[in-house]
């Protein structure tokens, strides 16, 4: 089977891998931006109920991701590649994504909610079929500490372009139609086509190698393997909890952007979204360069701190509302680039560290648990937002109905877009303080591993033990 150390990380490999983030970014950004708003302001579903629907859909995603991760590892052993599972998700996802926004007119809020829930659960499952093995690939494409940063920084550039394209462009498509339901459907179909093409292309970045026999694994064993990976790898636990919390913070802001644009600024969401994501496009390579000088771990702390401070300053909108909000949003976007690229480049370090210590290839399992954690954070972001909206008296509405929000609801929107994510980011920096791996752990281990017999030799000793 092809190993990371035996493959050159070429530009075509980087490009083929990174283009997948056009689809993954689109699927992550667009529902996160408009799905709750679609439920509350087009389908007439109460804010808290909308949050519960989205959260329950994500709960299923969390449950299925570790299973898909274990199946991905088995597919790699049995077929020599993860490509087949990725292609299946890439083909099925676009259809299910379009169906999520295809709720028929004339049915009530309850039936509409059920429609969206079923379609979104199915779409999330298809997405995981691609995303989980996709997350595992960097550990198999290269073993270099800096090359992984280069690969993931390129991916984040594409991811940022996707978020910018889908987040700013898709609502424009929706708003071009007088009929809100038709606008959402055309938006979803257009987005689904682009998502499908990018995922199919990226599936071919999965390396192929020789197949081996792989024992069948029961459902219970699948979860046991995932729990075992968490238990044995302290670096993974620290990094996963950090990324989960940061997914929660960004999820709250992403879901709240449409509400801020509509009810605080009285404008379309496109400008606000560009202010957040545009700087991320510029700063993704900047954080990669910084990480080469000071290490990706310190660079990550800097990026997270910038995001948290910028988000917290937005609370001043309570007393001095105005378009100055775009400045701190842009600073948050600059930090967001590092918050995405650097943890994802640390994940393959964690995976290879575990593989060397325990002589076990578990990239798919780690990818499944990682995706479950990321999904949990993003899902709870929507939940936290809807709890704040419900507590502050936000009024839901159906398509083309005009309402006036109370002052308390406007305050709730601002707080959920500023104080809440800033506090969560602060918590994530506390959990990241327990992340032990540094450049010398990875590079020293790789050198030792190259001189050690892969079967009979001893696992290289890291300066930080699993705890």
C-alpha positions in Angstrom: 0.0 0.0 0.0 1.3 3.5 -0.8 2.6 5.3 2.2 2.9 9.0 2.8 6.6 9.0 2.8 6.9 7.4 -0.6 4.8 9.9 -2.5 5.9 13.3 -3.8 3.5 16.1 -3.1 3.2 17.5 -6.6 1.2 20.5 -7.8 -1.4 18.4 -9.6 -1.9 16.4 -6.4 -2.3 19.5 -4.4 -4.7 21.0 -6.9 -6.8 17.8 -7.2 -7.1 17.5 -3.5 -7.8 21.1 -2.8 -10.6 21.4 -5.4 -12.7 19.2 -3.2 -13.0 22.0 -0.7 -15.0 23.9 -3.3 -17.7 21.4 -2.7 -17.2 20.8 1.0 -17.0 24.5 1.7 -20.1 25.1 -0.3 -22.1 22.4 1.5 -20.8 23.6 4.9 -21.4 27.3 4.3 -24.7 27.5 2.5 -26.9 25.5 4.9 -25.1 27.1 7.8 -25.9 30.6 6.4 -29.4 30.2 5.1 -31.0 27.0 6.4 -32.2 28.3 9.7 -33.3 31.5 8.1 -35.1 29.5 5.4 -37.0 27.6 8.2 -37.9 30.7 10.2 -38.5 33.3 7.6 -39.9 31.3 4.6 -41.4 28.2 6.1 -42.8 29.9 9.2 -41.1 27.5 11.7 -40.4 29.0 15.2 -36.8 29.8 15.8 -36.2 27.3 18.6 -37.9 24.5 16.6 -35.8 25.4 13.6 -32.7 25.1 15.7 -33.8 21.7 17.1 -34.4 20.4 13.5 -31.0 21.3 12.3 -29.3 20.0 15.5 -31.1 16.7 15.3 -30.0 16.3 11.7 -26.4 17.0 12.8 -26.7 14.5 15.7 -27.3 11.8 13.1 -24.2 13.1 11.3 -22.2 12.8 14.4 -23.3 9.2 14.9 -22.6 8.1 11.4 -19.2 9.8 10.9 -17.2 7.3 13.1 -18.9 4.4 11.2 -17.9 5.8 7.9 -14.4 6.4 9.1 -13.9 2.8 10.1 -15.5 1.6 6.8 -13.1 3.9 5.0 -10.1 2.3 6.7 -11.5 -1.1 5.8 -12.0 0.0 2.2 -8.4 1.2 2.1 -7.1 -2.2 3.3 -9.5 -4.2 1.1 -9.3 -2.2 -2.1 -6.1 -0.2 -1.7 -7.9 3.2 -1.9 -10.6 5.3 -0.3 -11.8 6.6 -3.7 -14.9 4.4 -4.1 -16.6 5.8 -1.0 -15.7 9.3 -1.9 -17.2 9.0 -5.4 -20.5 7.6 -4.0 -20.9 10.6 -1.7 -20.0 13.0 -4.5 -22.6 11.6 -6.9 -25.5 11.3 -4.4 -25.0 14.5 -2.4 -26.1 17.1 -5.1 -29.5 15.5 -5.5 -30.2 15.4 -1.8 -29.0 18.9 -1.3 -31.4 20.3 -3.9 -34.3 18.4 -2.3 -33.6 20.1 1.0 -34.7 23.4 -0.4 -37.5 21.9 -2.6 -40.3 22.0 0.0 -43.6 22.1 -1.9 -45.8 25.2 -1.5 -49.1 24.8 0.4 -47.9 22.5 3.2 -47.8 23.7 6.8 -44.8 24.4 9.0 -44.8 20.9 10.6 -44.8 19.1 7.2 -42.2 21.5 5.9 -40.0 20.9 8.8 -40.2 17.1 8.4 -39.4 17.5 4.7 -36.3 19.6 5.4 -35.2 17.3 8.2 -35.4 14.1 6.2 -33.7 15.6 3.1 -31.0 17.3 5.1 -30.2 14.1 7.1 -29.8 12.2 3.8 -27.7 14.9 2.3 -25.4 15.1 5.4 -24.9 11.3 5.2 -23.9 11.5 1.6 -21.6 14.4 2.5 -19.9 12.3 5.2 -19.2 9.6 2.6 -16.9 12.0 0.9 -15.8 14.2 3.7 -14.5 11.6 6.2 -12.1 9.9 3.9 -11.2 13.3 2.4 -10.1 14.5 5.8 -7.9 11.3 6.2 -6.0 11.8 2.9 -3.3 14.4 4.0 -1.7 11.9 6.3 -1.4 9.5 3.4 -0.3 12.1 0.8 2.8 13.4 2.6 4.7 12.9 5.9 6.3 16.3 5.9 5.4 18.8 8.7 5.7 21.8 6.4 4.3 20.1 3.3 1.1 19.3 5.2 0.8 23.0 6.0 1.3 23.8 2.3 -1.3 21.3 1.3 -3.9 22.4 3.8 -3.2 26.1 3.3 -4.0 25.6 -0.4 -7.1 23.7 0.5 -8.2 26.5 2.8 -7.7 29.0 0.0 -10.1 27.0 -2.1 -12.4 26.5 0.9 -12.4 30.3 1.4 -13.2 30.9 -2.3 -16.1 28.4 -1.9 -17.5 30.0 1.2 -17.2 33.4 -0.5 -18.8 32.1 -3.7 -21.6 30.2 -2.1 -22.1 32.5 0.8 -22.3 35.7 -1.2 -23.5 34.4 -4.6 -26.1 31.9 -3.6 -28.3 34.5 -1.7 -28.1 36.8 -4.7 -29.6 34.0 -6.9 -32.3 33.4 -4.3 -33.1 37.1 -4.1 -33.4 37.4 -7.9 -36.8 35.7 -7.7 -40.0 37.3 -6.4 -41.1 33.9 -5.2 -38.9 33.0 -2.2 -39.5 29.3 -2.5 -38.5 29.3 -6.2 -35.5 31.4 -5.4 -34.3 28.9 -2.8 -34.8 26.0 -5.2 -32.9 27.6 -8.1 -30.2 28.5 -5.6 -29.9 25.0 -4.3 -29.8 23.4 -7.8 -27.1 25.7 -9.0 -25.0 25.1 -5.9 -25.6 21.3 -6.1 -24.2 21.1 -9.6 -21.0 22.9 -8.6 -20.6 20.8 -5.4 -21.0 17.6 -7.4 -18.4 18.4 -10.0 -15.8 19.5 -7.5 -16.2 16.4 -5.3 -16.0 14.0 -8.2 -12.8 15.6 -9.4 -11.2 15.6 -6.0 -12.1 11.9 -5.4 -9.2 11.0 -7.7 -6.7 12.6 -5.3 -7.1 9.5 -3.2 -4.0 7.4 -3.7 -4.2 3.8 -4.8 -2.0 0.9 -3.6 -2.0 -2.8 -3.0 -5.0 -4.4 -1.3 -4.8 -6.7 1.8 -7.3 -8.7 3.7 -9.5 -6.8 6.0 -11.7 -8.4 8.7 -15.3 -7.5 9.0 -16.1 -5.0 11.8 -19.4 -4.8 13.7 -21.2 -1.6 14.4 -20.3 -1.8 18.1 -16.6 -2.5 17.2 -16.7 0.6 15.0 -17.6 2.9 17.9 -15.2 1.0 20.1 -12.3 1.7 17.7 -13.2 5.4 17.6 -13.3 5.6 21.4 -10.0 3.8 21.6 -8.4 6.3 19.2 -9.6 9.1 21.5 -8.4 7.4 24.6 -4.9 6.6 23.3 -4.1 9.9 21.7 -3.9 12.9 24.0 -2.9 15.2 21.2 -6.0 14.2 19.2 -8.3 14.8 22.2 -6.8 18.3 22.7 -6.9 19.3 19.1 -10.4 17.8 18.5 -12.0 19.6 21.5 -10.3 22.9 20.3 -11.6 22.5 16.8 -15.1 21.6 18.1 -15.3 24.7 20.1 -14.0 26.9 17.3 -16.6 25.2 15.0 -19.2 26.2 17.5 -18.0 29.8 17.5 -17.9 30.1 13.7 -21.2 28.3 13.4 -22.9 30.9 15.6 -21.5 33.7 13.5 -22.2 32.0 10.2 -25.8 31.3 11.1 -26.3 34.8 12.5 -24.8 36.6 9.5 -28.1 36.7 7.6 -29.9 38.0 10.7 -27.3 40.7 11.3 -27.5 41.8 7.6 -31.3 41.9 7.6 -32.2 43.3 11.0 -29.1 45.2 12.2 -27.7 46.6 8.9 -30.9 46.6 6.8 -28.9 45.3 3.8 -28.2 42.1 1.9 -26.0 39.5 3.4 -23.5 39.5 0.5 -21.4 42.5 1.7 -21.2 41.2 5.3 -20.2 37.8 4.0 -17.5 39.2 1.7 -16.2 41.3 4.6 -15.8 38.1 6.7 -14.5 35.7 4.0 -12.6 38.0 1.7 -9.7 38.6 4.2 -9.6 34.9 4.8 -8.7 34.3 1.2 -5.8 36.7 1.5 -4.5 35.5 4.9 -4.6 31.7 4.4 -1.1 31.7 2.7 0.0 34.4 5.2 -0.7 32.1 8.2 1.2 29.3 6.3 4.2 31.5 6.0 4.0 32.6 9.7 3.7 29.0 10.7 6.9 28.1 8.9 8.8 30.7 11.0 7.2 30.2 14.5 5.4 26.8 14.2 1.8 26.2 13.3 0.8 25.9 17.0 1.9 29.4 17.9 0.5 30.8 14.7 -2.8 29.1 15.5 -3.0 30.9 18.9 -2.4 34.2 17.2 -5.1 33.6 14.6 -7.6 32.5 17.2 -6.9 35.5 19.4 -7.3 37.9 16.5 -10.7 36.3 15.7 -11.9 36.4 19.3 -10.9 40.1 19.9 -12.4 41.2 16.6 -15.7 39.4 17.3 -15.9 40.8 20.8 -15.6 44.4 19.6 -18.8 44.0 17.5 -20.8 44.2 20.7 -20.4 48.0 20.5 -23.1 47.8 17.8 -25.5 47.8 20.7 -24.7 51.4 21.4 -23.2 52.7 18.2 -24.8 50.8 15.3 -23.3 51.4 11.9 -21.4 50.1 8.9 -18.1 50.2 10.9 -19.0 46.6 11.7 -17.4 45.6 8.5 -13.9 46.4 9.9 -13.9 44.0 12.8 -15.7 41.4 10.7 -12.8 41.6 8.2 -10.3 41.2 11.1 -12.2 38.1 12.2 -12.0 36.8 8.7 -8.2 37.2 8.7 -8.1 35.1 11.9 -10.6 32.6 10.5 -8.1 31.6 7.8 -5.6 30.5 10.3 -8.2 28.8 12.5 -9.1 26.6 9.5 -5.7 25.8 7.9 -3.6 25.3 10.9 -5.6 22.7 12.9 -6.3 20.7 9.7 -2.6 20.7 9.0 -2.0 19.5 12.6 -4.5 16.6 12.2 -2.2 14.5 9.9 0.6 15.2 12.4 -1.5 13.6 15.1 -2.5 10.7 12.8 1.1 9.9 11.8 2.2 10.3 15.5 -0.4 7.7 16.5 0.5 5.4 13.7 4.2 5.4 14.6 3.5 4.8 18.3 0.9 2.1 17.9 1.7 0.5 14.5 -1.8 0.9 13.4 -3.2 2.7 10.3 -6.3 4.5 11.6 -6.5 7.7 9.4 -10.1 6.9 8.5 -11.1 6.4 12.1 -9.5 9.6 13.2 -11.1 11.4 10.2 -14.5 10.1 11.2 -14.2 11.2 14.8 -12.8 14.5 13.7 -15.7 15.2 11.3 -18.1 14.2 14.0 -16.6 16.7 16.3 -16.5 19.4 13.6 -20.2 18.7 12.8 -21.1 18.8 16.5 -19.6 22.3 16.8 -21.3 23.7 13.7 -24.6 22.1 14.6 -24.5 23.5 18.1 -23.7 26.9 16.6 -27.1 27.0 15.0 -28.7 25.7 18.2 -27.0 28.4 20.4 -28.1 31.1 17.9 -31.8 30.0 18.0 -31.8 29.8 21.8 -30.6 33.4 22.0 -33.1 34.4 19.3 -36.0 32.6 21.1 -34.9 34.1 24.5 -34.7 37.6 23.1 -38.2 37.4 21.5 -37.4 37.0 17.8 -40.6 36.8 15.6 -40.7 34.1 12.9 -42.6 34.7 9.6 -43.6 33.0 6.4 -42.6 33.9 2.9 -43.3 37.5 1.9 -44.7 38.4 5.3 -43.4 41.6 6.9 -42.7 41.8 10.6 -41.0 44.2 13.0 -38.6 42.7 15.4 -38.5 44.1 19.0 -35.4 45.8 20.3 -34.7 42.8 22.5 -34.4 40.6 19.4 -32.0 43.0 17.7 -29.9 43.0 20.9 -29.9 39.2 20.9 -28.8 39.1 17.3 -25.8 41.4 18.1 -24.8 39.5 21.2 -24.9 36.1 19.4 -22.6 37.6 16.7 -20.1 39.1 19.1 -19.9 38.1 22.8 -21.0 34.5 22.4 -18.3 33.5 19.8 -15.6 35.5 21.5 -16.2 33.7 24.8 -16.2 30.3 23.0 -12.9 31.1 21.3 -11.4 32.0 24.7 -12.4 28.5 25.9 -10.9 26.9 22.8 -7.5 28.4 23.6 -7.6 26.9 27.1 -8.2 23.4 25.6 -5.4 24.0 23.0 -2.9 24.6 25.7 -2.9 20.8 26.3 -1.8 20.1 22.7 1.8 18.7 23.0 3.1 18.1 19.5 5.7 20.5 17.9 7.8 20.5 14.8 10.6 18.6 16.4 8.2 15.8 17.5 7.2 15.3 13.9 10.5 15.8 12.1 12.6 13.8 14.6 10.0 11.0 14.6 10.0 10.8 10.8 13.8 10.6 10.7 13.9 7.9 13.3 11.0 6.0 11.6 13.0 6.0 8.3 15.9 4.2 10.0 13.7 1.7 11.8 12.5 -1.6 10.6 8.7 -1.0 10.0 7.8 -4.4 11.3 10.3 -5.4 14.0 11.6 -2.0 15.0 10.5 0.1 17.9 8.1 3.0 17.5 9.9 6.4 17.7 9.7 8.0 21.0 8.0 11.5 21.0 9.0 14.1 23.4 5.4 14.1 24.5 3.7 10.9 25.5 0.1 10.1 25.1 -1.6 10.7 28.4 
